[in-house]
Amino acid sequence: MKSITERHEFILKKLKEKGKISIEWLSKTMEVSSVTIRKDLKLLEDKNLLFRTKGGASTYNPYAGDRHILEKESINSEDKERIAKAAIKLIKNNDSIMIGSGTTAYALAKNLEVTQHLTVITPALKVGLELSNKKNIEVLQLGGLIRPNSSSVAGHYASRLLDEVSCSLLFLGVDGIDLEFGISISNLSEATLNQKMLETSQTVIILADSSKFGKRGLGKVCNIEDIHYIITDSKVSENDVRNIEELGVKVIIA
């Protein structure tokens, strides 16, 4: 398989079958150098036939964009509802919890009902407003500069308040879950705040539908090993679940 046409046909065929492939595997299979494979992938990406990723290629764009929260609410909404209801099962009465920004985190807030007292800390305005009228829930709203795309605050004012609090559970919505890059979101300032939220929390739960796997946002929040649970939907691949659980993270399928 030495001709460029044969290599390109093989690469596209295997991508269609697998969804993503590595440079190392392509190099061994086609018996050509990794330099040649990288050039092939670059040419195919220039023709919009694939997306290059770290160490390979994919049929889908691995980089998450910073879309408006109203646009994201309608995407995989039923999966987000199931994820939210599964997340609620981890919450105990009298807990102090933190809920981050994002549409899946907001779904958690909408479905949250408690019979005893619960304290919720959040940077997300929609989460705070949703919970402020619910019985037995006390809301600590973080302050700072509001980002219109997420309706959430970010910056050092919010981080300073987190120096004074601690909580048992952190529920975090994210834009990307990648085995190599880790957990990420599409905005750097919110990523920094999320890092601070991790520091103040005993248990970290990621709320993410299956479309977030294999994606990377601009701002890294943490490594996968730094979290405790991922709650996702049934469309997640078995391979992703196996690889993540090998790192000591429990994956819950909603």
DRENTORTOR-424860 format. One record per atom (N, C-alpha, C): residue number from 1; residue in one letter; x, y, z. Coordinates in steps of 0.02 Angstrom, whole numbers, plus 50000, padded with zeros to 5 digits. Last residue first. Layout:
! residues N
> NUM, a, X, Y, Z
...
//
This chain:
! residues 254
> 254, a, 48651, 50335, 51635
> 254, a, 48582, 50356, 51652
> 254, a, 48532, 50328, 51602
> 253, i, 48786, 50255, 51697
> 253, i, 48747, 50262, 51635
> 253, i, 48675, 50278, 51655
> 252, i, 48929, 50310, 51777
> 252, i, 48859, 50292, 51787
> 252, i, 48821, 50306, 51722
> 251, v, 49090, 50263, 51810
> 251, v, 49046, 50289, 51758
> 251, v, 48975, 50264, 51770
> 250, k, 49216, 50305, 51923
> 250, k, 49154, 50268, 51914
> 250, k, 49111, 50302, 51861
> 249, v, 49389, 50297, 51896
> 249, v, 49329, 50340, 51896
> 249, v, 49268, 50296, 51883
> 248, g, 49509, 50230, 51881
> 248, g, 49481, 50236, 51949
> 248, g, 49420, 50280, 51954
> 247, l, 49551, 50205, 51756
> 247, l, 49585, 50261, 51791
> 247, l, 49557, 50272, 51861
> 246, e, 49463, 50113, 51711
> 246, e, 49531, 50089, 51727
> 246, e, 49572, 50143, 51763
> 245, e, 49358, 50194, 51677
> 245, e, 49354, 50157, 51741
> 245, e, 49421, 50127, 51760
> 244, i, 49403, 50238, 51552
> 244, i, 49395, 50285, 51607
> 244, i, 49393, 50249, 51674
> 243, n, 49403, 50121, 51475
> 243, n, 49465, 50159, 51484
> 243, n, 49461, 50207, 51542
> 242, r, 49266, 50084, 51482
> 242, r, 49318, 50040, 51508
> 242, r, 49383, 50079, 51522
> 241, v, 49204, 50193, 51418
> 241, v, 49187, 50176, 51487
> 241, v, 49243, 50134, 51518
> 240, d, 49260, 50183, 51290
> 240, d, 49271, 50243, 51330
> 240, d, 49258, 50229, 51404
> 239, n, 49209, 50058, 51252
> 239, n, 49281, 50068, 51255
> 239, n, 49298, 50129, 51298
> 238, e, 49074, 50078, 51244
> 238, e, 49099, 50033, 51296
> 238, e, 49174, 50042, 51305
> 237, s, 49020, 50247, 51217
> 237, s, 49051, 50185, 51193
> 237, s, 49078, 50143, 51252
> 236, v, 48859, 50312, 51257
> 236, v, 48931, 50313, 51266
> 236, v, 48961, 50246, 51245
> 235, k, 48723, 50302, 51256
> 235, k, 48757, 50302, 51190
> 235, k, 48833, 50306, 51196
> 234, s, 48667, 50317, 51381
> 234, s, 48680, 50249, 51357
> 234, s, 48716, 50245, 51289
> 233, d, 48750, 50459, 51461
> 233, d, 48694, 50422, 51433
> 233, d, 48716, 50356, 51403
> 232, t, 48831, 50490, 51622
> 232, t, 48820, 50501, 51551
> 232, t, 48761, 50459, 51527
> 231, i, 48931, 50544, 51750
> 231, i, 48863, 50521, 51735
> 231, i, 48848, 50539, 51663
> 230, i, 49078, 50501, 51827
> 230, i, 49050, 50531, 51766
> 230, i, 48981, 50501, 51756
> 229, y, 49162, 50529, 51982
> 229, y, 49108, 50500, 51943
> 229, y, 49100, 50537, 51877
> 228, h, 49285, 50588, 52022
> 228, h, 49262, 50526, 52053
> 228, h, 49208, 50490, 52013
> 227, i, 49439, 50662, 51957
> 227, i, 49367, 50661, 51971
> 227, i, 49347, 50593, 51998
> 226, d, 49570, 50652, 51922
> 226, d, 49554, 50699, 51976
> 226, d, 49480, 50699, 51995
> 225, e, 49587, 50575, 51810
> 225, e, 49601, 50543, 51875
> 225, e, 49581, 50587, 51934
> 224, i, 49571, 50668, 51708
> 224, i, 49516, 50622, 51722
> 224, i, 49525, 50589, 51790
> 223, n, 49633, 50830, 51758
> 223, n, 49642, 50764, 51729
> 223, n, 49582, 50720, 51746
> 222, c, 49543, 50985, 51731
> 222, c, 49580, 50937, 51771
> 222, c, 49593, 50874, 51730
> 221, v, 49513, 51088, 51637
> 221, v, 49493, 51093, 51707
> 221, v, 49535, 51048, 51751
> 220, k, 49574, 51178, 51499
> 220, k, 49575, 51116, 51537
> 220, k, 49556, 51129, 51610
> 219, g, 49491, 51268, 51377
> 219, g, 49520, 51271, 51443
> 219, g, 49517, 51205, 51481
> 218, l, 49434, 51231, 51253
> 218, l, 49494, 51273, 51255
> 218, l, 49530, 51269, 51323
> 217, g, 49386, 51056, 51250
> 217, g, 49372, 51127, 51254
> 217, g, 49438, 51165, 51259
> 216, r, 49377, 50912, 51154
> 216, r, 49420, 50955, 51195
> 216, r, 49397, 51027, 51192
> 215, k, 49301, 50747, 51146
> 215, k, 49304, 50818, 51130
> 215, k, 49353, 50854, 51177
> 214, g, 49283, 50620, 51189
> 214, g, 49328, 50629, 51132
> 214, g, 49334, 50701, 51111
> 213, f, 49117, 50653, 51241
> 213, f, 49176, 50609, 51243
> 213, f, 49217, 50616, 51180
> 212, k, 49004, 50726, 51223
> 212, k, 49062, 50762, 51249
> 212, k, 49125, 50719, 51251
> 211, s, 48900, 50645, 51186
> 211, s, 48930, 50686, 51133
> 211, s, 48993, 50722, 51156
> 210, s, 48846, 50589, 51301
> 210, s, 48898, 50551, 51265
> 210, s, 48931, 50591, 51209
> 209, d, 48833, 50719, 51427
> 209, d, 48805, 50670, 51380
> 209, d, 48861, 50642, 51336
> 208, a, 48888, 50739, 51591
> 208, a, 48904, 50749, 51520
> 208, a, 48870, 50697, 51477
> 207, l, 48943, 50789, 51741
> 207, l, 48879, 50777, 51707
> 207, l, 48890, 50791, 51633
> 206, i, 49054, 50729, 51860
> 206, i, 49048, 50761, 51795
> 206, i, 48982, 50740, 51763
> 205, i, 49085, 50758, 52026
> 205, i, 49042, 50720, 51980
> 205, i, 49035, 50759, 51915
> 204, v, 49193, 50743, 52160
> 204, v, 49181, 50779, 52097
> 204, v, 49143, 50734, 52049
> 203, t, 49201, 50770, 52333
> 203, t, 49185, 50723, 52279
> 203, t, 49165, 50761, 52217
> 202, q, 49243, 50883, 52405
> 202, q, 49268, 50817, 52423
> 202, q, 49258, 50766, 52368
> 201, s, 49296, 51045, 52350
> 201, s, 49247, 50991, 52350
> 201, s, 49279, 50924, 52366
> 200, t, 49384, 51146, 52325
> 200, t, 49341, 51154, 52384
> 200, t, 49292, 51096, 52392
> 199, e, 49447, 51115, 52206
> 199, e, 49488, 51118, 52267
> 199, e, 49445, 51120, 52330
> 198, l, 49346, 51131, 52112
> 198, l, 49371, 51064, 52127
> 198, l, 49408, 51063, 52193
> 197, m, 49339, 51270, 52108
> 197, m, 49282, 51232, 52135
> 197, m, 49303, 51161, 52153
> 196, k, 49457, 51298, 52041
> 196, k, 49450, 51319, 52111
> 196, k, 49392, 51281, 52145
> 195, q, 49423, 51248, 51916
> 195, q, 49480, 51220, 51952
> 195, q, 49477, 51237, 52026
> 194, n, 49319, 51336, 51884
> 194, n, 49304, 51265, 51896
> 194, n, 49361, 51230, 51932
> 193, l, 49393, 51453, 51861
> 193, l, 49346, 51449, 51918
> 193, l, 49329, 51377, 51935
> 192, t, 49461, 51412, 51746
> 192, t, 49499, 51431, 51806
> 192, t, 49455, 51428, 51867
> 191, a, 49354, 51396, 51658
> 191, a, 49397, 51338, 51675
> 191, a, 49436, 51351, 51739
> 190, e, 49309, 51525, 51645
> 190, e, 49267, 51477, 51681
> 190, e, 49307, 51414, 51700
> 189, s, 49415, 51575, 51570
> 189, s, 49400, 51604, 51636
> 189, s, 49356, 51558, 51677
> 188, l, 49413, 51496, 51451
> 188, l, 49470, 51494, 51497
> 188, l, 49453, 51520, 51567
> 187, n, 49287, 51393, 51386
> 187, n, 49306, 51461, 51406
> 187, n, 49359, 51459, 51461
> 186, s, 49247, 51262, 51361
> 186, s, 49266, 51304, 51304
> 186, s, 49287, 51375, 51322
> 185, i, 49324, 51136, 51466
> 185, i, 49267, 51176, 51444
> 185, i, 49293, 51227, 51393
> 184, s, 49378, 50967, 51508
> 184, s, 49388, 51036, 51484
> 184, s, 49322, 51070, 51469
> 183, i, 49477, 50836, 51569
> 183, i, 49412, 50869, 51572
> 183, i, 49421, 50942, 51553
> 182, g, 49603, 50767, 51460
> 182, g, 49568, 50771, 51523
> 182, g, 49499, 50803, 51516
> 181, f, 49689, 50730, 51358
> 181, f, 49687, 50801, 51379
> 181, f, 49652, 50809, 51445
> 180, e, 49672, 50589, 51347
> 180, e, 49739, 50619, 51350
> 180, e, 49737, 50689, 51380
> 179, l, 49535, 50565, 51350
> 179, l, 49579, 50524, 51391
> 179, l, 49648, 50555, 51398
> 178, d, 49419, 50694, 51367
> 178, d, 49469, 50664, 51323
> 178, d, 49520, 50627, 51366
> 177, i, 49278, 50778, 51364
> 177, i, 49308, 50725, 51404
> 177, i, 49355, 50686, 51358
> 176, g, 49210, 50943, 51359
> 176, g, 49253, 50892, 51331
> 176, g, 49278, 50842, 51383
> 175, d, 49125, 51027, 51425
> 175, d, 49120, 51025, 51352
> 175, d, 49162, 50969, 51321
> 174, v, 49028, 50996, 51576
> 174, v, 49090, 51008, 51539
> 174, v, 49076, 51005, 51464
> 173, g, 48960, 51026, 51738
> 173, g, 48949, 51015, 51667
> 173, g, 49011, 51033, 51628
> 172, l, 48977, 50955, 51896
> 172, l, 49007, 50999, 51846
> 172, l, 48988, 50978, 51776
> 171, f, 48947, 50955, 52061
> 171, f, 48919, 50932, 51998
> 171, f, 48940, 50981, 51944
> 170, l, 49026, 50909, 52207
> 170, l, 49027, 50958, 52153
> 170, l, 49000, 50925, 52090
> 169, l, 48993, 50883, 52379
> 169, l, 48986, 50860, 52310
> 169, l, 48990, 50919, 52262
> 168, s, 49026, 50949, 52500
> 168, s, 49036, 50877, 52494
> 168, s, 49036, 50854, 52421
> 167, c, 49124, 51102, 52518
> 167, c, 49062, 51065, 52505
> 167, c, 49078, 50991, 52495
> 166, s, 49170, 51259, 52591
> 166, s, 49187, 51190, 52573
> 166, s, 49122, 51153, 52561
> 165, v, 49233, 51430, 52588
> 165, v, 49181, 51379, 52592
> 165, v, 49210, 51310, 52575
> 164, e, 49323, 51531, 52564
> 164, e, 49291, 51530, 52630
> 164, e, 49240, 51474, 52638
> 163, d, 49366, 51529, 52437
> 163, d, 49417, 51520, 52488
> 163, d, 49386, 51509, 52557
> 162, l, 49258, 51568, 52363
> 162, l, 49269, 51496, 52371
> 162, l, 49324, 51480, 52421
> 161, l, 49276, 51704, 52356
> 161, l, 49223, 51678, 52400
> 161, l, 49233, 51603, 52413
> 160, r, 49377, 51709, 52259
> 160, r, 49391, 51731, 52328
> 160, r, 49339, 51704, 52376
> 159, s, 49310, 51670, 52142
> 159, s, 49363, 51627, 52170
> 159, s, 49378, 51645, 52243
> 158, a, 49227, 51780, 52120
> 158, a, 49197, 51714, 52134
> 158, a, 49248, 51668, 52167
> 157, y, 49328, 51873, 52094
> 157, y, 49279, 51885, 52148
> 157, y, 49247, 51819, 52168
> 156, h, 49401, 51829, 51982
> 156, h, 49431, 51822, 52049
> 156, h, 49382, 51835, 52106
> 155, g, 49293, 51737, 51864
> 155, g, 49339, 51789, 51887
> 155, g, 49358, 51782, 51960
> 154, a, 49118, 51720, 51821
> 154, a, 49187, 51696, 51822
> 154, a, 49231, 51753, 51848
> 153, v, 48946, 51667, 51814
> 153, v, 48999, 51714, 51832
> 153, v, 49067, 51680, 51828
> 152, s, 48834, 51633, 51676
> 152, s, 48870, 51613, 51736
> 152, s, 48926, 51663, 51751
> 151, s, 48776, 51623, 51551
> 151, s, 48737, 51652, 51607
> 151, s, 48768, 51632, 51674
> 150, s, 48853, 51587, 51444
> 150, s, 48837, 51535, 51493
> 150, s, 48791, 51557, 51548
> 149, n, 48861, 51702, 51366
> 149, n, 48853, 51637, 51333
> 149, n, 48832, 51582, 51381
> 148, p, 48884, 51811, 51456
> 148, p, 48818, 51801, 51424
> 148, p, 48808, 51732, 51394
> 147, r, 48958, 51801, 51611
> 147, r, 48969, 51784, 51541
> 147, r, 48902, 51771, 51507
> 146, i, 48977, 51922, 51735
> 146, i, 48932, 51874, 51704
> 146, i, 48949, 51864, 51631
> 145, l, 49096, 51937, 51861
> 145, l, 49078, 51957, 51793
> 145, l, 49036, 51903, 51761
> 144, g, 49025, 51898, 52023
> 144, g, 49080, 51913, 51977
> 144, g, 49053, 51935, 51910
> 143, g, 48975, 51780, 52152
> 143, g, 48972, 51842, 52115
> 143, g, 49032, 51852, 52070
> 142, l, 48876, 51636, 52190
> 142, l, 48942, 51667, 52181
> 142, l, 48935, 51729, 52137
> 141, q, 48747, 51613, 52300
> 141, q, 48763, 51631, 52231
> 141, q, 48831, 51665, 52228
> 140, l, 48689, 51491, 52393
> 140, l, 48744, 51539, 52397
> 140, l, 48765, 51553, 52325
> 139, v, 48528, 51445, 52443
> 139, v, 48573, 51456, 52387
> 139, v, 48626, 51508, 52405
> 138, e, 48442, 51315, 52520
> 138, e, 48474, 51379, 52531
> 138, e, 48528, 51388, 52477
> 137, i, 48294, 51229, 52513
> 137, i, 48358, 51238, 52480
> 137, i, 48383, 51309, 52492
> 136, n, 48165, 51215, 52564
> 136, n, 48220, 51181, 52600
> 136, n, 48288, 51189, 52567
> 135, k, 48081, 51242, 52410
> 135, k, 48078, 51233, 52482
> 135, k, 48138, 51194, 52507
> 134, k, 48136, 51354, 52286
> 134, k, 48122, 51285, 52306
> 134, k, 48129, 51277, 52382
> 133, n, 48175, 51474, 52236
> 133, n, 48105, 51468, 52257
> 133, n, 48087, 51397, 52279
> 132, s, 48307, 51458, 52201
> 132, s, 48291, 51508, 52253
> 132, s, 48219, 51503, 52278
> 131, l, 48332, 51374, 52096
> 131, l, 48331, 51345, 52163
> 131, l, 48306, 51394, 52216
> 130, e, 48328, 51459, 51984
> 130, e, 48285, 51399, 51986
> 130, e, 48278, 51373, 52058
> 129, l, 48428, 51552, 52017
> 129, l, 48358, 51573, 52012
> 129, l, 48310, 51514, 52016
> 128, g, 48543, 51467, 52012
> 128, g, 48525, 51504, 52072
> 128, g, 48452, 51525, 52073
> 127, v, 48541, 51425, 51878
> 127, v, 48536, 51376, 51933
> 127, v, 48513, 51410, 51997
> 126, k, 48557, 51546, 51813
> 126, k, 48496, 51507, 51801
> 126, k, 48486, 51455, 51855
> 125, l, 48686, 51585, 51857
> 125, l, 48627, 51625, 51875
> 125, l, 48562, 51584, 51867
> 124, a, 48813, 51490, 51926
> 124, a, 48766, 51494, 51870
> 124, a, 48702, 51531, 51892
> 123, p, 48895, 51461, 52029
> 123, p, 48912, 51522, 51991
> 123, p, 48859, 51536, 51937
> 122, t, 48833, 51401, 52189
> 122, t, 48835, 51399, 52115
> 122, t, 48858, 51465, 52085
> 121, i, 48791, 51294, 52320
> 121, i, 48836, 51348, 52298
> 121, i, 48840, 51345, 52222
> 120, v, 48661, 51246, 52422
> 120, v, 48689, 51242, 52355
> 120, v, 48729, 51304, 52339
> 119, t, 48608, 51149, 52557
> 119, t, 48642, 51211, 52536
> 119, t, 48674, 51200, 52468
> 118, l, 48459, 51085, 52620
> 118, l, 48514, 51076, 52573
> 118, l, 48542, 51144, 52556
> 117, h, 48351, 51002, 52738
> 117, h, 48390, 51060, 52717
> 117, h, 48447, 51041, 52670
> 116, q, 48230, 50885, 52672
> 116, q, 48264, 50919, 52727
> 116, q, 48308, 50974, 52697
> 115, t, 48179, 50847, 52553
> 115, t, 48132, 50849, 52609
> 115, t, 48163, 50882, 52670
> 114, v, 48207, 50919, 52390
> 114, v, 48231, 50887, 52452
> 114, v, 48179, 50894, 52506
> 113, e, 48233, 50914, 52216
> 113, e, 48185, 50924, 52270
> 113, e, 48212, 50888, 52331
> 112, l, 48287, 50952, 52056
> 112, l, 48308, 50943, 52126
> 112, l, 48252, 50961, 52175
> 111, n, 48266, 50978, 51924
> 111, n, 48239, 50916, 51951
> 111, n, 48251, 50906, 52026
> 110, k, 48335, 51097, 51901
> 110, k, 48262, 51094, 51888
> 110, k, 48230, 51033, 51921
> 109, a, 48467, 51060, 51929
> 109, a, 48433, 51109, 51972
> 109, a, 48357, 51105, 51963
> 108, l, 48492, 50974, 51820
> 108, l, 48495, 50949, 51889
> 108, l, 48457, 50995, 51936
> 107, a, 48484, 51064, 51716
> 107, a, 48434, 51011, 51720
> 107, a, 48433, 50980, 51789
> 106, y, 48600, 51135, 51742
> 106, y, 48536, 51169, 51751
> 106, y, 48479, 51118, 51755
> 105, a, 48693, 51039, 51706
> 105, a, 48691, 51062, 51775
> 105, a, 48625, 51097, 51790
> 104, t, 48665, 51039, 51570
> 104, t, 48653, 50978, 51609
> 104, t, 48651, 50993, 51684
> 103, t, 48702, 51170, 51532
> 103, t, 48632, 51149, 51527
> 103, t, 48617, 51084, 51565
> 102, g, 48809, 51269, 51641
> 102, g, 48795, 51223, 51586
> 102, g, 48724, 51196, 51588
> 101, s, 48904, 51277, 51797
> 101, s, 48864, 51304, 51742
> 101, s, 48851, 51252, 51689
> 100, g, 48891, 51179, 51950
> 100, g, 48924, 51223, 51902
> 100, g, 48876, 51248, 51849
> 99, i, 48849, 51166, 52115
> 99, i, 48825, 51152, 52048
> 99, i, 48855, 51203, 52000
> 98, m, 48892, 51092, 52267
> 98, m, 48906, 51145, 52219
> 98, m, 48883, 51122, 52151
> 97, i, 48818, 51063, 52431
> 97, i, 48841, 51042, 52364
> 97, i, 48856, 51103, 52322
> 96, s, 48796, 50995, 52583
> 96, s, 48816, 51058, 52551
> 96, s, 48848, 51040, 52485
> 95, d, 48658, 50895, 52643
> 95, d, 48722, 50904, 52608
> 95, d, 48733, 50978, 52591
> 94, n, 48535, 50872, 52696
> 94, n, 48581, 50911, 52737
> 94, n, 48651, 50917, 52705
> 93, n, 48510, 50720, 52607
> 93, n, 48483, 50777, 52644
> 93, n, 48536, 50807, 52689
> 92, k, 48623, 50682, 52473
> 92, k, 48590, 50664, 52535
> 92, k, 48562, 50728, 52567
> 91, i, 48643, 50635, 52304
> 91, i, 48636, 50689, 52353
> 91, i, 48597, 50665, 52414
> 90, l, 48639, 50539, 52209
> 90, l, 48701, 50543, 52248
> 90, l, 48697, 50595, 52304
> 89, k, 48522, 50556, 52142
> 89, k, 48526, 50498, 52187
> 89, k, 48589, 50499, 52230
> 88, i, 48546, 50658, 52053
> 88, i, 48510, 50674, 52115
> 88, i, 48515, 50617, 52166
> 87, a, 48598, 50594, 51942
> 87, a, 48642, 50632, 51986
> 87, a, 48610, 50646, 52054
> 86, a, 48486, 50544, 51879
> 86, a, 48534, 50497, 51907
> 86, a, 48580, 50532, 51956
> 85, k, 48429, 50664, 51838
> 85, k, 48393, 50622, 51886
> 85, k, 48438, 50569, 51918
> 84, a, 48526, 50707, 51745
> 84, a, 48511, 50747, 51804
> 84, a, 48477, 50705, 51858
> 83, i, 48517, 50608, 51647
> 83, i, 48580, 50617, 51683
> 83, i, 48567, 50655, 51749
> 82, r, 48388, 50633, 51600
> 82, r, 48403, 50569, 51632
> 82, r, 48467, 50573, 51673
> 81, e, 48407, 50762, 51546
> 81, e, 48358, 50751, 51600
> 81, e, 48372, 50686, 51637
> 80, k, 48500, 50735, 51447
> 80, k, 48519, 50778, 51503
> 80, k, 48471, 50770, 51562
> 79, d, 48424, 50660, 51358
> 79, d, 48481, 50629, 51391
> 79, d, 48501, 50669, 51453
> 78, e, 48336, 50760, 51316
> 78, e, 48310, 50702, 51352
> 78, e, 48365, 50666, 51389
> 77, s, 48422, 50851, 51248
> 77, s, 48387, 50872, 51309
> 77, s, 48360, 50813, 51349
> 76, n, 48516, 50861, 51143
> 76, n, 48515, 50802, 51187
> 76, n, 48478, 50815, 51252
> 75, i, 48493, 51033, 51137
> 75, i, 48534, 50978, 51112
> 75, i, 48535, 50921, 51164
> 74, s, 48431, 51142, 51191
> 74, s, 48390, 51097, 51150
> 74, s, 48427, 51036, 51125
> 73, e, 48532, 51211, 51259
> 73, e, 48477, 51180, 51297
> 73, e, 48437, 51130, 51257
> 72, k, 48619, 51274, 51172
> 72, k, 48638, 51207, 51197
> 72, k, 48580, 51172, 51233
> 71, e, 48558, 51397, 51151
> 71, e, 48567, 51351, 51094
> 71, e, 48580, 51280, 51119
> 70, l, 48568, 51451, 51277
> 70, l, 48501, 51440, 51249
> 70, l, 48504, 51393, 51189
> 69, i, 48706, 51465, 51293
> 69, i, 48671, 51416, 51334
> 69, i, 48601, 51402, 51307
> 68, h, 48805, 51474, 51144
> 68, h, 48761, 51506, 51193
> 68, h, 48720, 51453, 51230
> 67, r, 48964, 51388, 51130
> 67, r, 48897, 51406, 51106
> 67, r, 48855, 51435, 51163
> 66, d, 49114, 51374, 51098
> 66, d, 49081, 51409, 51154
> 66, d, 49012, 51434, 51130
> 65, g, 49155, 51207, 51038
> 65, g, 49147, 51279, 51031
> 65, g, 49109, 51308, 51091
> 64, a, 49277, 51081, 51056
> 64, a, 49211, 51106, 51074
> 64, a, 49209, 51182, 51068
> 63, y, 49359, 50979, 50944
> 63, y, 49363, 51041, 50982
> 63, y, 49293, 51070, 50994
> 62, p, 49354, 50871, 50860
> 62, p, 49368, 50858, 50931
> 62, p, 49367, 50920, 50975
> 61, n, 49239, 50834, 50739
> 61, n, 49280, 50889, 50765
> 61, n, 49292, 50879, 50839
> 60, y, 49250, 50665, 50678
> 60, y, 49214, 50721, 50706
> 60, y, 49262, 50772, 50735
> 59, t, 49332, 50567, 50635
> 59, t, 49281, 50588, 50588
> 59, t, 49242, 50649, 50613
> 58, s, 49508, 50589, 50669
> 58, s, 49440, 50574, 50689
> 58, s, 49392, 50597, 50635
> 57, a, 49679, 50535, 50699
> 57, a, 49627, 50571, 50661
> 57, a, 49559, 50547, 50683
> 56, g, 49827, 50556, 50800
> 56, g, 49785, 50520, 50754
> 56, g, 49737, 50564, 50715
> 55, g, 49895, 50629, 50897
> 55, g, 49914, 50559, 50887
> 55, g, 49871, 50521, 50838
> 54, k, 49769, 50736, 50921
> 54, k, 49834, 50720, 50949
> 54, k, 49847, 50645, 50940
> 53, t, 49686, 50741, 50760
> 53, t, 49687, 50745, 50832
> 53, t, 49758, 50730, 50856
> 52, r, 49612, 50807, 50613
> 52, r, 49671, 50781, 50647
> 52, r, 49664, 50791, 50722
> 51, f, 49466, 50757, 50535
> 51, f, 49495, 50804, 50583
> 51, f, 49557, 50772, 50614
> 50, l, 49427, 50739, 50359
> 50, l, 49437, 50714, 50427
> 50, l, 49461, 50771, 50470
> 49, l, 49401, 50808, 50244
> 49, l, 49380, 50738, 50246
> 49, l, 49389, 50706, 50315
> 48, n, 49442, 50935, 50202
> 48, n, 49384, 50929, 50247
> 48, n, 49356, 50858, 50249
> 47, k, 49561, 50944, 50140
> 47, k, 49503, 50931, 50096
> 47, k, 49438, 50921, 50135
> 46, d, 49644, 50954, 50246
> 46, d, 49638, 51012, 50203
> 46, d, 49579, 51006, 50155
> 45, e, 49639, 50822, 50290
> 45, e, 49606, 50874, 50330
> 45, e, 49596, 50936, 50288
> 44, l, 49717, 50761, 50192
> 44, l, 49646, 50743, 50198
> 44, l, 49607, 50794, 50239
> 43, l, 49841, 50820, 50219
> 43, l, 49810, 50829, 50153
> 43, l, 49735, 50814, 50156
> 42, k, 49863, 50773, 50351
> 42, k, 49859, 50845, 50337
> 42, k, 49824, 50859, 50271
> 41, l, 49871, 50637, 50330
> 41, l, 49816, 50664, 50370
> 41, l, 49807, 50738, 50359
> 40, d, 49990, 50630, 50255
> 40, d, 49927, 50606, 50227
> 40, d, 49867, 50637, 50264
> 39, k, 50081, 50677, 50350
> 39, k, 50071, 50715, 50288
> 39, k, 50005, 50695, 50255
> 38, r, 50071, 50573, 50443
> 38, r, 50054, 50642, 50463
> 38, r, 50040, 50686, 50401
> 37, i, 50121, 50467, 50366
> 37, i, 50051, 50466, 50389
> 37, i, 50029, 50537, 50408
> 36, t, 50255, 50506, 50352
> 36, t, 50212, 50498, 50293
> 36, t, 50138, 50501, 50311
> 35, v, 50294, 50498, 50485
> 35, v, 50299, 50562, 50450
> 35, v, 50254, 50561, 50388
> 34, s, 50284, 50364, 50513
> 34, s, 50235, 50408, 50544
> 34, s, 50236, 50477, 50512
> 33, s, 50312, 50264, 50364
> 33, s, 50334, 50303, 50422
> 33, s, 50278, 50346, 50450
> 32, v, 50224, 50111, 50329
> 32, v, 50255, 50173, 50308
> 32, v, 50272, 50213, 50371
> 31, e, 50138, 49999, 50343
> 31, e, 50210, 49991, 50337
> 31, e, 50243, 50052, 50304
> 30, m, 50007, 50001, 50372
> 30, m, 50024, 50015, 50302
> 30, m, 50099, 50011, 50288
> 29, t, 50012, 49966, 50509
> 29, t, 49969, 49929, 50463
> 29, t, 49989, 49939, 50390
> 28, k, 50100, 50060, 50565
> 28, k, 50115, 49988, 50568
> 28, k, 50076, 49949, 50516
> 27, s, 50031, 50180, 50537
> 27, s, 50101, 50171, 50516
> 27, s, 50119, 50097, 50513
> 26, l, 49908, 50162, 50599
> 26, l, 49911, 50170, 50527
> 26, l, 49982, 50156, 50500
> 25, w, 49950, 50157, 50734
> 25, w, 49917, 50100, 50703
> 25, w, 49920, 50103, 50627
> 24, e, 50005, 50287, 50749
> 24, e, 50046, 50228, 50761
> 24, e, 50016, 50166, 50727
> 23, i, 49896, 50369, 50726
> 23, i, 49952, 50371, 50679
> 23, i, 49995, 50309, 50687
> 22, s, 49735, 50295, 50756
> 22, s, 49798, 50325, 50778
> 22, s, 49850, 50323, 50723
> 21, i, 49563, 50343, 50726
> 21, i, 49620, 50297, 50718
> 21, i, 49684, 50334, 50737
> 20, k, 49385, 50344, 50740
> 20, k, 49450, 50375, 50752
> 20, k, 49505, 50322, 50748
> 19, g, 49282, 50274, 50674
> 19, g, 49270, 50340, 50701
> 19, g, 49333, 50379, 50716
> 18, k, 49286, 50148, 50613
> 18, k, 49305, 50155, 50683
> 18, k, 49288, 50222, 50715
> 17, e, 49240, 50158, 50479
> 17, e, 49224, 50099, 50520
> 17, e, 49233, 50113, 50594
> 16, k, 49290, 50278, 50435
> 16, k, 49218, 50267, 50431
> 16, k, 49197, 50209, 50475
> 15, l, 49426, 50252, 50452
> 15, l, 49394, 50305, 50492
> 15, l, 49318, 50296, 50492
> 14, k, 49446, 50156, 50354
> 14, k, 49452, 50137, 50425
> 14, k, 49421, 50189, 50471
> 13, k, 49425, 50236, 50238
> 13, k, 49384, 50176, 50250
> 13, k, 49386, 50157, 50324
> 12, l, 49524, 50332, 50251
> 12, l, 49454, 50353, 50253
> 12, l, 49408, 50294, 50266
> 11, i, 49640, 50249, 50238
> 11, i, 49629, 50291, 50298
> 11, i, 49555, 50310, 50305
> 10, f, 49623, 50195, 50110
> 10, f, 49624, 50151, 50168
> 10, f, 49609, 50191, 50232
> 9, e, 49632, 50309, 50030
> 9, e, 49571, 50268, 50028
> 9, e, 49566, 50224, 50090
> 8, h, 49763, 50347, 50059
> 8, h, 49707, 50391, 50077
> 8, h, 49641, 50353, 50077
> 7, r, 49836, 50239, 50008
> 7, r, 49840, 50256, 50079
> 7, r, 49779, 50298, 50100
> 6, e, 49805, 50246, 49872
> 6, e, 49787, 50187, 49910
> 6, e, 49787, 50201, 49985
> 5, t, 49861, 50372, 49841
> 5, t, 49789, 50360, 49832
> 5, t, 49766, 50300, 49873
> 4, i, 49996, 50353, 49863
> 4, i, 49960, 50400, 49906
> 4, i, 49885, 50389, 49901
> 3, s, 50057, 50184, 49864
> 3, s, 50035, 50244, 49830
> 3, s, 49993, 50288, 49876
> 2, k, 50080, 50072, 49946
> 2, k, 50130, 50125, 49945
> 2, k, 50104, 50189, 49912
> 1, m, 50042, 49940, 50000
> 1, m, 50000, 50000, 50000
> 1, m, 50044, 50062, 50000
//
